[in-house]
Structures are given as C-alpha cells and as structure tokens.
C-alpha cells in the first residue's frame, strides 16, 4: 500500500491539484491492479489518510499546482560549489520586479524591474540597472557599467570617493585617469557570468556583448534558482525589505501598503533609481501617443483618471482592471521605442 500511495502521489505532480480522497482512491486502484496484491487486507480510511500525510510531506500534492510542479522539476542538488578566488572569476546576474508603483515620466504609475550583477569573490554589486521593462540592451549596459568607473554625481558625499576608500587608488590612477573623480565602486571585469534562462540573458544581443568582451556565459539548469543563490538573496532583500518602506508598496505585507503616501504622491522613476543604486537620470523616449494624467493623483497616491492623446483626438480611459491592463500595454509601447542606454565612457558598439 505504501508503494501504491507513492505512485499515486507522483502521478499527480504534473496534473491539477487533487483532494486526499482522490489520491487514496487512486492508490487503491493501483493496488488492485497488481497481480501480487490478491488477498491483501486494506487498512481503514483513517489509516490511509495518516499514511498520505506522512508520504506527501513536502510534495504539495493537494496544494498549489505551480509550487508542486516547480518542486517536481527541481534537479538533484550539486555535490559542491565552485570557489571564486579572484574578482570577476564568477559573477551572477538576475532581474526581479519591485513591488512598488512608480510614477514614470509620462504620468503612468507602473512597476519597475531591477537588474543587478554580483561578484562572488568580493560579494559586491558590480552594476545595477533600473528600468520599467528590462530589455537586452539594458543587460548589455550592465556589462559596460561593470567595467567602467562610476563618476561622482552632484549631491553625493565626499566619503563616497574612491580616493577615500581602502582601494589602492594611486596605483589604479596610474592605469586609468578616469578614476580620479570616480566613486568607491569596484571596477570588475567579468570572466564568467552565471544567468538563468530569461529571454533577456539568452538573447543574441547579450550573448554578442559577452563574446566581444571575452566573457563566458554559463546558464543554469532550468528551475534551479539555487545555482545562483547569491544574486537571488541579494535582489530578494531589496525587493522585500527596501520596497516595504517606499510609498506605493503593493507587496504581500498588507500592513506596509499605503505607508508614506501621506507625505506625498508616488515616487518618481529617478528617485527610486537613485535609492536602489541603479542611478539613471535619462528621461524616457517621447512616446508617439502622449499619455498624461487626468485631474491628478487621488488621496491614495494613484492616478484617478487617465487619458491618451493621439492624432485622432482625446480618448479617455476610466480606471478599472481591464483598463489598467490596457494602460500597461500603452506604457510598454512608450518605452519600447528607444531602449539604448549608454554610459559616457561606454564603447559605441554597446
């Protein structure tokens, strides 16, 4: 009966969520179909339910179908991990959405995505990019920012200069004059980058940039986030801990939602980019259809009414789930026209 119960639980891994009664019934059918099961005395129903609770522990057999399929597709754990001895030897890259509504330059409140790359040897963030929708060009810009010195920006404290840090600034200055006014961000040339199978990281654009710079790209196994656990934990801390204290938080913590809105409306895109480290003051490309807010922000900080102005006239869109989905497509079209980001010291080919 134990073997039949385990077989029934395994067969429900890729199917829809079943009840305990169905799994017990299925295990009984499997047991009756076996030739060596003749004359086997069936246990009571309560015993079968207790057996199911013990054998189905950790399988999510009657829980979420998405979680159950993800656990079932997880490969066996690695025997060990490759040590990183030098900066840039092993680096990990990943992207995650922030549960924060940000007011974009066109007046529409949408979520943004944070893409970062971490060095395993020094456990430092080599580069960070914050965009409404991460594209392949943004991932290529991330490589350029990793190998380019970060220039001090107006308003930054003098303690953030590289000359004030523990880095050998004088020896580095002899190699690159741009480090004279650089911030205390390490310039790391990647050797091997570990990524997942996201369409941004396996795109031809990102692969071509890695080949040009002599970087080896190592995709992980599918459904194996533990193979790049360092960047997963880092972005998870930003997406959960930092996002809870930002106005417009829409995450799981119900107690944190709406906090900070009494001090003002939603944060702008440049403000969130500055706080997360993905500083990008470049304004978005002018959209073909100008999107503006209606009367303004409501008391909760969200846009009360929206309108899309085009050549044919003014078309008003009322707030609602269906309209918000439509506005999401409008916002995607406004930023899809020009996604090329270029650092002042970045080579033209990127």
C-alpha positions in Angstrom: 0.0 0.0 0.0 2.9 2.3 0.7 4.3 1.7 -2.8 0.9 2.3 -4.4 0.4 5.5 -2.4 3.8 6.9 -3.5 3.0 6.1 -7.1 -0.3 7.9 -6.9 1.3 11.0 -5.4 4.0 11.0 -8.2 1.3 10.8 -10.9 -0.4 13.9 -9.5 2.7 16.1 -9.7 2.1 17.4 -13.2 -1.7 17.3 -13.0 -4.1 19.7 -11.4 -4.5 19.7 -7.6 -6.4 16.7 -6.2 -8.0 16.0 -2.9 -6.8 13.5 -0.4 -9.8 11.3 -1.1 -8.9 11.1 -4.8 -5.3 10.2 -4.0 -6.4 7.4 -1.6 -8.9 6.1 -4.2 -6.2 6.2 -6.9 -3.8 4.3 -4.7 -6.5 1.7 -4.1 -7.0 1.2 -7.8 -3.2 0.9 -8.4 -3.0 -1.7 -5.6 -5.9 -3.7 -7.0 -4.4 -3.8 -10.5 -1.3 -5.5 -9.2 -1.1 -9.3 -9.5 0.7 -9.8 -6.2 -1.9 -7.8 -4.3 -4.5 -10.6 -4.1 -5.7 -11.2 -0.6 -4.1 -8.1 0.8 -6.2 -6.7 3.6 -7.0 -3.0 3.1 -6.4 -0.7 6.1 -9.0 1.7 7.4 -9.7 5.1 5.8 -8.2 7.0 8.8 -5.0 4.9 8.4 -4.8 5.7 4.7 -5.2 9.4 5.5 -2.4 9.3 8.1 -0.3 7.4 5.5 -0.9 10.1 3.0 0.1 12.9 5.4 3.4 11.2 6.0 4.2 10.3 2.4 3.1 13.6 0.9 5.1 15.8 3.2 6.9 18.5 1.1 5.3 17.4 -2.2 2.4 19.9 -2.2 0.2 17.2 -3.6 -3.0 18.9 -2.6 -1.6 22.5 -2.5 -0.6 25.0 -5.2 -0.1 23.4 -8.6 2.6 25.9 -9.6 4.6 25.1 -6.4 4.1 21.4 -6.9 5.4 21.5 -10.5 8.3 23.7 -9.5 9.4 21.3 -6.7 8.9 18.3 -9.0 11.1 19.9 -11.8 13.9 20.7 -9.4 17.0 18.7 -10.2 19.2 17.0 -7.7 21.4 19.3 -5.7 25.0 19.8 -6.6 27.8 17.9 -4.9 29.6 21.2 -4.1 30.1 24.7 -5.4 32.9 26.2 -7.4 35.1 28.6 -5.3 35.7 32.1 -6.6 39.3 33.2 -5.8 39.6 36.4 -7.8 37.3 39.3 -8.6 35.3 38.6 -11.8 36.1 34.9 -11.9 32.4 34.0 -11.1 29.6 36.6 -11.3 25.9 36.2 -11.2 23.2 38.3 -12.9 19.5 38.3 -12.4 16.4 40.6 -12.7 13.5 41.0 -10.3 10.4 43.2 -10.3 9.9 45.7 -7.4 6.5 45.6 -5.7 6.4 49.4 -5.9 4.3 51.6 -8.1 6.5 54.3 -9.6 5.3 57.4 -11.4 7.0 57.3 -14.8 7.9 60.4 -16.9 4.7 60.0 -18.9 2.5 60.2 -15.8 1.5 56.5 -15.7 2.1 54.5 -12.4 3.7 51.2 -13.2 6.1 48.7 -11.6 9.8 48.7 -12.4 12.4 45.9 -12.7 15.8 45.8 -11.0 18.7 44.1 -12.8 21.9 43.6 -10.9 25.2 41.7 -11.2 27.1 40.5 -8.1 30.7 39.3 -7.8 31.1 36.1 -5.8 34.7 36.7 -4.7 34.1 40.1 -3.1 30.3 39.8 -2.7 29.9 43.3 -4.1 27.4 44.6 -6.6 29.3 45.4 -9.8 26.5 47.2 -11.6 22.7 47.9 -11.2 20.2 48.9 -13.8 16.6 50.0 -13.0 14.2 50.1 -15.9 10.4 49.9 -16.3 10.9 46.8 -18.5 14.3 45.2 -18.8 15.5 44.6 -22.3 18.5 43.0 -23.8 20.1 46.4 -24.3 19.8 47.0 -20.6 21.7 43.8 -19.8 24.4 44.9 -22.2 24.6 48.3 -20.5 25.0 46.4 -17.2 28.3 44.9 -18.6 29.5 48.3 -19.6 28.8 49.7 -16.2 30.7 46.9 -14.5 34.0 47.6 -16.4 33.6 51.4 -16.3 34.4 53.6 -13.3 31.3 55.2 -11.7 31.7 59.0 -11.7 30.8 61.0 -8.7 27.4 62.7 -9.1 26.3 66.1 -7.7 25.0 65.8 -4.1 27.0 62.7 -3.2 29.1 62.8 -0.1 32.8 63.1 -0.4 33.2 60.0 1.7 32.0 58.0 -1.3 35.0 58.9 -3.4 37.4 56.1 -4.4 40.3 58.1 -3.0 38.7 57.8 0.5 38.2 54.0 0.3 40.6 51.2 1.0 41.3 50.6 -2.6 44.8 51.3 -4.0 43.7 54.5 -5.6 47.1 55.8 -6.6 48.2 52.6 -8.3 44.8 52.4 -10.1 45.0 56.1 -11.1 48.3 55.4 -13.0 46.4 52.8 -15.0 43.3 54.8 -15.8 42.9 58.6 -15.4 39.1 58.3 -15.2 39.5 57.0 -11.6 40.5 60.5 -10.4 36.8 61.5 -9.9 35.4 58.0 -9.6 33.2 56.8 -6.8 34.1 54.0 -4.5 32.6 51.3 -6.7 34.9 48.5 -7.8 35.7 48.1 -11.5 35.4 44.4 -12.1 36.0 42.8 -15.5 33.8 39.6 -15.6 35.3 36.3 -16.6 32.3 34.0 -16.2 28.7 35.1 -15.7 26.0 32.8 -14.4 22.5 33.5 -15.5 19.1 31.9 -15.8 17.1 31.2 -18.9 15.4 34.5 -19.1 14.9 35.9 -22.6 17.0 39.0 -21.7 20.1 37.0 -20.8 19.9 34.4 -23.6 19.2 36.9 -26.3 21.5 37.4 -29.2 22.3 41.0 -28.1 23.5 40.0 -24.6 25.4 37.0 -26.0 27.1 39.1 -28.6 28.2 41.6 -26.0 29.7 38.8 -23.9 31.6 37.4 -26.8 33.0 40.8 -27.7 34.3 41.3 -24.2 35.6 37.8 -23.9 33.1 36.8 -21.2 31.9 33.2 -20.8 28.2 32.9 -20.3 27.1 29.9 -18.1 23.3 29.4 -18.0 22.0 27.4 -15.0 19.7 24.4 -15.2 16.1 25.2 -15.6 14.1 25.6 -12.4 17.3 25.8 -10.4 17.5 29.2 -8.7 19.8 27.8 -6.0 22.6 27.6 -8.6 22.8 31.5 -8.5 21.7 31.9 -4.9 23.9 34.9 -4.1 22.1 37.2 -6.5 18.8 35.7 -5.7 19.2 36.5 -2.0 20.5 40.0 -2.7 17.7 41.0 -5.0 15.2 39.3 -2.7 16.4 41.5 0.2 16.0 44.7 -1.9 12.5 43.6 -3.3 11.1 42.7 0.1 12.9 44.8 2.7 13.6 48.0 0.9 10.3 48.1 -1.0 8.2 48.0 2.2 9.3 51.5 3.1 8.6 53.1 -0.3 5.4 55.0 -1.0 3.3 52.9 -3.3 4.3 49.5 -2.0 2.0 46.8 -3.4 3.6 43.6 -2.0 2.4 40.9 0.3 2.8 42.8 3.6 -0.6 44.3 4.0 0.5 46.4 7.0 3.1 48.2 4.9 0.8 49.0 2.0 0.0 52.7 1.6 2.6 53.9 4.1 4.4 57.0 3.1 1.6 58.3 0.8 0.6 60.8 3.4 3.9 62.6 2.9 3.4 63.0 -0.9 2.5 61.2 -4.1 4.2 58.2 -5.7 8.0 58.5 -6.1 9.3 59.3 -9.5 11.4 56.9 -11.5 14.6 58.9 -11.0 14.1 58.9 -7.2 13.7 55.1 -6.9 16.6 54.6 -9.3 18.8 56.8 -7.0 17.8 54.9 -3.8 18.3 51.4 -5.3 21.7 52.3 -6.8 20.6 52.0 -10.4 21.0 55.7 -11.0 19.7 56.6 -14.4 18.5 60.2 -14.9 18.0 59.7 -18.6 14.4 60.6 -19.4 12.3 58.1 -21.3 11.9 58.5 -25.0 9.0 60.7 -26.1 6.1 58.3 -26.8 4.2 58.5 -30.1 0.9 58.7 -28.1 1.4 61.2 -25.3 -0.1 59.8 -22.0 -1.0 62.3 -19.3 -2.8 62.1 -16.0 -6.3 63.4 -15.6 -7.2 65.7 -12.7 -4.2 64.4 -10.8 -3.4 61.9 -8.1 -6.0 60.7 -5.7 -5.8 60.6 -1.9 -4.2 57.2 -2.1 -1.5 58.4 -4.4 -2.7 56.5 -7.5 -3.8 58.2 -10.7 -7.6 58.7 -10.5 -8.2 59.2 -14.3 -6.0 58.8 -17.3 -6.3 59.9 -20.9 -4.4 59.1 -24.1 -3.9 61.9 -26.6 -3.2 60.9 -30.1 -3.6 62.4 -33.6 -7.3 61.3 -33.8 -8.3 63.1 -30.7 -8.5 62.5 -27.0 -9.7 59.1 -25.7 -10.4 58.9 -22.0 -9.8 55.6 -20.2 -11.6 55.0 -16.9 -9.9 53.3 -14.1 -10.5 49.5 -13.7 -8.8 46.2 -14.0 -9.3 45.9 -17.8 -8.3 49.5 -18.4 -5.2 49.0 -16.2 -4.2 46.1 -18.3 -4.6 48.2 -21.4 -2.6 51.0 -19.9 0.2 48.5 -19.1 0.5 47.8 -22.9 0.4 51.5 -23.6 3.3 52.1 -21.1 5.2 49.2 -22.7 4.9 50.8 -26.1 6.2 54.1 -24.8 9.5 52.7 -23.6 10.0 50.1 -26.3 11.0 52.6 -29.0 14.4 53.6 -27.6 15.9 51.3 -25.0 19.6 52.0 -25.7 21.4 53.1 -22.6 25.0 54.4 -23.0 27.4 55.4 -20.4 29.6 58.4 -21.2 32.7 56.1 -21.2 30.9 53.2 -22.9 32.2 52.0 -26.3 29.9 52.8 -29.2 29.4 49.2 -30.2 27.4 48.6 -27.0 
